[in-house]
């Protein structure tokens, strides 16, 4: 699954399971209703900081996976 489609589905599913409308989620997150609509429809030009507000409101955490993660996690020089 491509990332934007996956993110849009995750946000939409969590919003609905939380019993929130797009407007209610927008208000709780401090963003406009159009932003929620755009994310749920896979718009590619969403600010990362805006997306993070919405994910935080829905209690969704981002996890990164990479073969180099052990190098990054073990090195404090970054």
C-alpha positions as CSV (number, residue, x, y, z in Angstrom):
1,X,0.0,0.0,0.0
2,X,1.4,3.4,-0.8
3,X,2.1,5.7,2.2
4,X,-0.4,8.5,1.5
5,X,-3.3,6.1,1.0
6,X,-2.3,4.2,4.2
7,X,-2.1,7.5,6.2
8,X,-5.4,8.7,4.9
9,X,-7.1,5.4,5.8
10,X,-5.5,5.4,9.3
11,X,-6.7,8.9,10.0
12,X,-10.2,8.3,8.7
13,X,-10.6,5.0,10.6
14,X,-9.3,6.4,13.9
15,X,-11.6,9.5,13.5
16,X,-14.6,7.4,12.8
17,X,-13.9,4.9,15.6
18,X,-13.5,7.9,17.9
19,X,-17.0,9.1,17.0
20,X,-15.7,12.4,15.6
21,X,-16.8,14.3,12.6
22,X,-14.2,15.9,10.4
23,X,-15.1,19.3,11.9
24,X,-14.8,18.0,15.5
25,X,-11.4,16.5,14.8
26,X,-10.3,19.7,13.1
27,X,-11.4,21.8,16.1
28,X,-9.7,19.4,18.6
29,X,-6.5,19.5,16.5
30,X,-6.5,23.3,16.0
31,X,-6.7,23.0,12.2
32,X,-9.3,23.7,9.5
33,X,-11.9,21.2,8.5
34,X,-10.5,21.2,4.9
35,X,-7.2,19.8,6.2
36,X,-8.9,16.7,7.6
37,X,-10.8,16.3,4.3
38,X,-7.5,16.7,2.4
39,X,-5.7,14.1,4.5
40,X,-8.5,11.6,4.3
41,X,-8.5,12.0,0.5
42,X,-4.7,11.6,0.1
43,X,-3.7,15.1,-0.7
44,X,0.1,15.2,-0.9
45,X,0.8,18.8,0.2
46,X,0.0,18.6,3.9
47,X,2.4,20.2,6.2
48,X,4.2,17.7,8.5
49,X,3.5,19.9,11.6
50,X,-0.2,19.9,10.7
51,X,-0.3,16.2,10.2
52,X,1.4,15.7,13.6
53,X,-1.3,17.8,15.3
54,X,-3.9,15.5,13.9
55,X,-2.0,12.3,14.7
56,X,-1.4,13.5,18.3
57,X,-5.1,14.3,18.7
58,X,-6.0,10.7,17.6
59,X,-3.2,9.2,19.7
60,X,-1.4,7.8,16.6
61,X,2.3,7.3,16.9
62,X,4.7,7.2,13.9
63,X,7.3,4.4,13.9
64,X,10.3,4.4,11.5
65,X,11.8,1.2,10.1
66,X,15.1,1.0,8.3
67,X,18.1,-1.3,8.2
68,X,20.1,1.7,9.6
69,X,17.9,2.4,12.6
70,X,20.3,0.5,15.0
71,X,23.1,2.8,13.8
72,X,21.0,5.8,14.5
73,X,19.6,4.7,17.8
74,X,23.1,3.6,19.1
75,X,24.8,6.8,18.0
76,X,24.3,10.0,20.0
77,X,26.4,12.2,17.6
78,X,23.4,13.1,15.4
